[in-house]
């Protein structure tokens, strides 16, 4: 404004506003002495908290000492009574976020160039012991020559500064998990933010930008890795995975990350541009971003249209269809030719398939102009396989005709081979059957060969080319043998032939010898006309002369020719137990009689059963015929009852009922009849027909039974009709997906919800059936389709009636088994909803439903309670639902259940679910922490934390958050000896940092009382143990916390400074540490001890601390060197003061 533009600060005149930061506004400024344009950051001093003032002073201190091409330079400061003005280097082209919002996403090449420069600046910062803490696109400024600079150190502080390291400092979408968990920011936290900047530039938005800040923080902590850009190259994704290493101890440093292949390539590109005179200018970078976004937008547009209004794709598709049609016609003509071609071999068939794919190739390539470069989105993979190279030359019609003739010859040879193989099979006697060779004659064989020529199948690959002539010769020999009239035709003996033989014996005809010769398998036997008895036996004799079945005939009968005409008896397998029975085994003379009687009895029973079944089938058909609209009510009821009784007692009659279209008759009658008692009987009859019969259920679906039966579930029908219809729908919902699809097509889900919404006191059985149907519907689905069904049921209003039904079934679960089963179904359905996506969880987390669930939670048994607790835990994992859960008084209910069930049956599982839910509710929320403390959660958390249970991972973070919460929560924690617990927890290396942070925050909130407690000998020893025993990696964060404690309390500093072990360890770490950030914090601790220690000479004489500081005064690190010189200067002043004091 005019007043601001007229403001003059020192040599600088303020101009227009450039933006607003965390602590003030930024203006353009002009140096009246040199004419240089600068950026002036204005910070109001009035009513500023001391913590925020230290933030600003820390920023000024940083900017004074840091000088690097990729760091915004500090040029000075001016201070007035009301404002502090910080003079900064002016970057005229704004931030990367501004460019990204204005022009769109960045290409990977440009992002790589920018990130490589950011890493160079970060390497310099980290070498100086500085953590930026707020790296994002808005804090990366660009200059006119294309360079980028890290700026806005509003929350960036020197490592170990007084700014609370446990505070959640930074922008939420770019925060590292350890910062959110308040485990302390490290240099690795900046690496995580660099990965977020890469996604911001590539996608135009940071990770989780679609979420609100608080849900985004939860997702950053819970997810293994933020979602990576789908279109990113593999090298970029690998770079991001290095940045997003969840374990802070495994995350790479800025130096190592700068050696990544992507950064090496970007740095090479950057050096080439620098060798040309300057880095890529701002205008050129903007032009690159514009071209990249135009290419992206073009790839998302539909394909270009042709001049006649039809898309190029349609033209190419039409052309391709014509090509395919021509090929199809050619194949059809070839297939209908007189001699079909030989089918290709396997490898030829594969090539034919590849050829079909090649025919479709123009469909993809003809759409895009060949002379026009393709965007990345449209570039297709080139097919390097060219099957045309496998042919010697082009295929002509002459070659096709020759190939047809060759295939015809091979196919005729195949037919000959097939017949010869059949003859060989008969000769080998592989199958005992009557021979039909005599039925073949030469004309019929010719017809068969002609018919074979028309068949498409080809069996020529079953024989080799060299065996064709051999098979032709054998076939000709077979034809000559068929032409002989005296060739005997043998066949098996038929039982009817024995009657003729016995008749001849009674008439005295002497044919025994001739018949013996016919029955004996002598090869010299021939057929003679006029011998009927011989022919009757010979036509059933087998052709194979080599088979011997003599072991099947009794030996006595084989020796006696007169007994040859007696009925043949086979040795019974069961009587002898084996074909190799002993010869002298005695035979039971009554065995044959018993067998005959048993067989006759079995035949009699079977005949009776068949007759009974036939009469019952006829009776069932007759009963179904009586089901007519013209019949009276009494007759219909009587007929239905009789049919139901028959089908229940004899389920096999269901097949007859379905075969006689009895179900269709019932369906037609239901459509026209209005008598409710008859409707109830008919529905009951249908239920009997489909009971445990999937095929019957599917058949009834196909004839349209569901739309007829479903209306009977409505409230306008009496209870006995509705219950039968509900049973029918339940059977259809719980059997197969096919029947379920028919139910859904008739809007069956709404019917199920209406059943659950019935008055439980009047229609409880309908509610049970509705609950069972819903559960069956969800259980039949796959996880992918289950979400869709949950969504449809929720839109039909399922959840409120379902939660009400849960309360109702709990009233009579002990008295009724069906109610207990309905309770299990309801809990299973609720669990499915709680495990679904966020939309379904929101439908479940309404005030009415949640209150009912919490009310039911108190009345459930332990097993059911665990199931419902899992539902609440799943809901608590969605950050957007935490307020709704809190508003339903869930915290108090969960704490009370934890107090009453942690020692009982299933106590461990109940504690697991409740502590998990409380962890989700209380993390990063002071209000819910206070409510949990008021509800009495602290004693249970301390009880779990003092054990070796895995549940410590939920209890300890909540306790640490409570220590860092408000004053009332710390007071309740103090009443439970919480401070002593945290001092004991310092012995655990995994929780040292969190415990020390909690003690530090507690000390800051109640200095006098906590300081007195920490000055106890046991407390000093606990703090000393942490400093002496900690490893190098955790020490980076522990030193910052120690420094904050020393700055808060000189008494604690003096108490530790008197400990020889502490001083010795301090000197050793100063000597052995190589990281600038560790040395900087150790020097600050040394300075604090020197300020409070009464005898500085003791330090110099016993531990050599001053000598070590003198060595560090020549360090390469600017901040380490300056701080060491400052300490030495202070020691010299103190020495001079003491000398002067001693002289006086």
C-alpha positions, 0 to 999 in steps of 0.5 A, a space after each residue: 500500500 501507499 504507507 508501506 511503499 513510503 517506508 524506508 529502513 536504513 538504506 532500503 526503500 520498501 516496494 510492493 509485496 512479494 508474499 507472506 511467510 510464517 512470521 511476516 510479509 516479504 517486500 521488494 526493496 531498493 538499496 538507495 546507495 547501490 540501486 540493488 534490488 533485494 527482498 526484505 522480510 518484515 517481522 512484527 516484534 510486538 506481542 511475539 512469543 519468545 519461542 518465535 523470536 528465537 526462530 527468527 534470530 536463528 534464521 538470521 544467524 544461519 544466513 550470516 554464515 552460509 554462503 553457497 550458489 544454491 543458498 539464498 544469501 543474507 545481506 543484512 538486517 535492520 531493526 525498529 521498535 516494532 519490526 525486524 527487517 531481514 535483507 535477503 538476496 532477491 530471486 526475480 523469477 519466483 519459486 518452483 511452485 509458482 512456475 508449476 502452478 502457472 505452466 504445469 508439470 515438469 519433464 523429468 529432464 528439467 526436474 533432474 537438473 533442479 534436484 541436482 542443484 537442490 542436493 548441492 545446496 543440501 550437501 553444503 547445509 548438512 556439512 555445516 550442521 544445518 537441517 533445513 526442515 521445510 524443503 518444498 517447491 515454494 521454498 526453492 527459488 529460481 533466478 533468471 539464469 535458471 539456477 535454483 536456491 534454497 530459501 525460507 529458513 523460517 523453520 530451518 534452524 541450526 542443529 541444536 538450537 533452542 527451537 523445540 525439535 519435538 514440535 511438528 515443524 514444516 509443511 505437512 505434505 512434505 514432512 518425514 515420518 520421524 518428524 510427524 512422530 516427534 522423534 526428532 528431525 535429522 538431515 535424513 528428514 530433508 532427504 524425504 522432503 526432496 523426494 516429495 519435491 520430485 513428485 510435486 514437480 512431476 505431478 504438479 501436486 505433492 503426495 497425498 494432496 487430495 487429503 486434508 493435512 491431518 489425514 495426510 500426516 496419518 497416511 505418511 506414518 502408516 504407508 510404507 511409501 508415498 504413491 509414486 508417479 505412474 508415468 515416472 521412469 524406472 530410474 526416477 522411481 528408484 531415486 524416490 524409493 531411496 528418498 522414501 526409506 521409512 527407517 531413518 537410519 537406512 535413508 541415504 545422505 545427500 552426498 550418496 543421493 547425488 551419486 544416483 544415476 539420475 543425478 549423474 545424468 542430470 549433472 552431466 547435462 547441467 555441466 554441458 549447459 554451463 560450459 555453453 555460458 550459462 545454465 538453462 535460462 528461465 524463459 527456456 525452462 518455461 518453454 520446456 514446461 509448456 511443450 511438455 504439458 502440451 504433449 501430455 494434454 494432446 495424449 489425453 485428447 481423442 484421436 484426430 478426425 478425418 475430413 469426412 468426419 470419420 476418425 482415422 481409426 475407423 478408416 483403418 479399421 474398415 480397411 483392415 476388416 476388408 483385408 481380413 475378409 479377403 483372407 477369409 474368402 481365400 481360406 474358405 475357397 481353399 477349404 472347400 476345394 476337392 482336395 483339402 490342404 494338409 494341416 500345418 505342423 505345430 511350428 507352422 501353426 504358431 506362425 499362422 497365428 502370428 500372421 493373423 496378429 500381423 494382419 491386425 497390426 495396421 489397426 494400431 499403426 495406421 491411425 497415426 501419421 508416420 511422418 509425425 513424431 509420436 507423444 510418449 503416451 502413443 508410442 507403441 512397441 515395434 514388432 521385430 518378428 517378420 514371418 515373411 522372411 521364413 518363406 523362400 518366395 511368394 506363394 502362387 496358385 500353381 504351388 497351392 494346386 500342387 500342394 493340394 494334390 500332394 495332400 490328397 494322396 497322403 489323405 487317401 493313404 491315411 484312409 487305407 491305414 485306418 482300415 488296416 489298423 481296424 483289421 489288425 485290432 480284430 486279429 489281435 483280439 484286443 476287444 471281445 465283440 462280434 466281428 462285423 468284417 463280413 459286412 464290408 464289401 468292395 463297393 462299400 469300401 469305395 464309398 467309405 474312401 470317398 466319404 473320407 475325402 470330404 472329411 477335414 481331419 487328417 491323420 497322415 502324420 500317424 505314419 511315416 512316408 516310407 510305410 505307406 506302400 507296406 500298408 497299401 499291400 496289406 490292404 489289397 491282401 485283405 480285399 482278396 481275402 474278403 472276396 473268398 466265399 468259403 471264408 468262415 465267419 466266426 462269432 461268439 456262442 449265443 445262449 439261444 443256440 443251446 436250445 437248438 442243440 438240445 432239441 437235436 439231441 432229443 430227436 436222436 440226431 447224431 451231431 455230437 461229433 460235428 458239434 464237438 468239432 465246431 466248438 473246438 477251436 481247430 483251425 481246419 474247420 470250414 463252413 458247409 451249407 446245410 449245417 444250421 447247428 454248426 452255423 449257429 455256433 460258428 457265427 458266435 465263435 471268436 476269430 482268435 485261435 491263440 487265446 485259451 480259455 480252458 481254465 474257465 471250463 471244468 476239467 471233467 467236462 473237457 475230458 468227457 465228449 458226452 458231457 460236452 453238450 451239457 450247460 457250460 459252468 464257469 468257476 465262480 470267482 467268489 466261491 474259489 476266492 481266486 482263479 488259482 484255487 486248489 484242485 482238490 477243494 471240496 465244493 458245496 452242493 448247496 451253493 448253487 441253490 443258495 445263489 439261485 434263491 438269493 438272486 431270485 429274492 433280489 430280483 423280486 425285491 427290485 421288481 417290487 421297488 421298481 413297481 412302487 417307484 413307478 406307481 409313486 411317480 404316476 401318483 405324483 404326476 397325477 397330484 401335480 395335474 390336480 393343481 389347477 385354478 379351477 380346483 377348490 381351496 380344500 383340494 389345493 391345500 390337500 394336494 399341496 400337503 400330500 405332495 409336500 409329504 411325499 417329496 419330503 419322505 422320498 426326495 427322489 421324487 423331486 426329479 419326477 416333479 421337475 420332469 413333469 413341469 410340476 414347478 412351472 405349474 406351481 409358479 403359474 398357480 401363484 401368479 393367479 391365485 389370491 387365497 393366502 392359505 393356498 399361497 403359503 402351501 404352494 410356497 412351502 412346496 417350492 421350498 421342499 423342491 429346492 431344498 439342498 438341490 442346486 440344480 432345482 434352484 437354478 431350474 426354478 430361476 430360469 422359469 421365472 420363479 423369483 419375480 413371482 415369489 419375491 412380492 410375497 415378502 412384502 408386509 401386505 401378506 400374513 406372516 406364514 406367507 412371508 416366512 415361506 417366501 423369505 425361506 425361498 429367497 434365502 435358498 436362492 441367495 446362499 447357494 450359487 452366484 447364478 441364483 444370486 444374480 437372478 435375485 439381484 436382477 429383481 431388486 432383491 437387495 431392497 427386499 432383504 433390507 426390508 426384512 431386517 427392518 421389520 419389528 423384531 418383537 413381532 417378526 423376529 424370524 423374518 429378521 433372522 432370515 434377512 440377516 442370514 441372506 445379507 451375510 450369505 450374499 457377501 460371503 459368496 462374493 470375491 473381495 473385489 465384487 464384495 465392495 460393490 455389494 456393500 455399497 449397494 446394500 448401504 445405499 438401500 439403508 442397511 446399516 441402521 436396521 442392521 445395528 438395531 437388529 444387533 441390539 435386539 438379538 442380544 436380548 434373546 441370544 441365550 434362549 434362542 439358537 437362531 438369535 445367536 446365529 443372527 448375532 454372528 452374521 451381523 458381526 461378520 457383516 459389520 466387520 466386512 464393512 469396516 474392512 472396506 474402502 473409506 466410503 463404506 467406513 463413513 456410512 458405518 461411522 454415523 452417530 446412530 450406528 456407532 452409538 448402537 455398536 458401543 451400546 452392544 459392546 457392553 453386552 457381548 460375550 468375549 468372543 463376540 466382543 473381540 469381533 466388534 472391537 476389530 470393527 471399531 479398530 478398523 474405523 479408527 484407522 481412517 483419520 477422517 472418522 476419529 472425530 465421529 468416534 470421539 463424539 460418540 464417547 467411544 474413548 470412555 467405553 473402550 477404557 472401561 472395557 479394558 479395565 474390566 476384561 484385561 485379566 479375563 478370558 481373551 484379555 490379551 486380544 481385547 487389550 490388543 484391539 483397544 490399545 490399537 484403537 486408542 493409539 489411533 485416536 490419541 496420536 497427535 491430538 491433545 484433546 483426545 489425550 486429555 479425555 483418555 487420561 480423564 477416563 483412566 487410561 494412564 494406569 493401564 498404559 503404564 501396566 502394559 509398558 512395564 511388561 515385555 508384551 508386544 502391546 508396548 508399541 501402542 502404550 509407550 507412544 501414547 504415554 510419550 504424547 501425554 507427557 508432551 500434551 497439556 498441563 492437566 494430562 501431565 498432572 494426571 501422569 505425574 500422579 501415576 509416577 510417570 516421571 519415574 517411569 520415563 527415567 526407567 525407560 531411559 535404560 531401553 535403547 529403543 525408547 531413549 530418545 522419546 523418553 528424554 524428549 518427554 522429560 525435556 518437555 515436562 521440565 519446560 512446563 514445570 521447571 521448579 518441580 521437575 528440576 528438583 526431581 532430576 537433581 536426585 542422584 538416581 535421576 542424574 545417573 539415568 541421564 548420564 547412562 543415556 549420554 555415555 551408552 548411546 550409539 553414534 546414530 541416535 546420538 545426533 538427536 539425543 545431543 539436541 535434547 540434552 542441549 535443550 535441557 542444559 539451556 533450561 536448567 543450569 543446575 542440571 548442567 552443573 550436576 552432569 558437568 561434575 561427572 568425570 565419566 560425562 566429561 571424558 565421554 564428551 572429549 572422546 566424542 569431540 575427537 572421534 566424531 566426523 559429522 559436523 552436526 554432531 561436533 556442533 552440538 558437542 561444542 554447544 554442550 561444552 560451552 554450556 558446561 564452561 558457562 556453569 562449571 566453577 573450575 575451568 582449569 579442571 577441564 583443561 588439566 584433567 580431560 584436555 577439553 580445551 585443547 580439543 576445542 582449539 583443534 576444532 577452531 581450525 575445522 573446515 566447517 564454518 559453523 564449527 570453526 566459529 563456535 570453537 573460536 567463540 568458546 576459546 575467546 570466552 575461556 580467555 576472558 574468564 581466565 583474564 578476569 580470574 587473573 585480575 581478580 587474584 591479583 587484586 
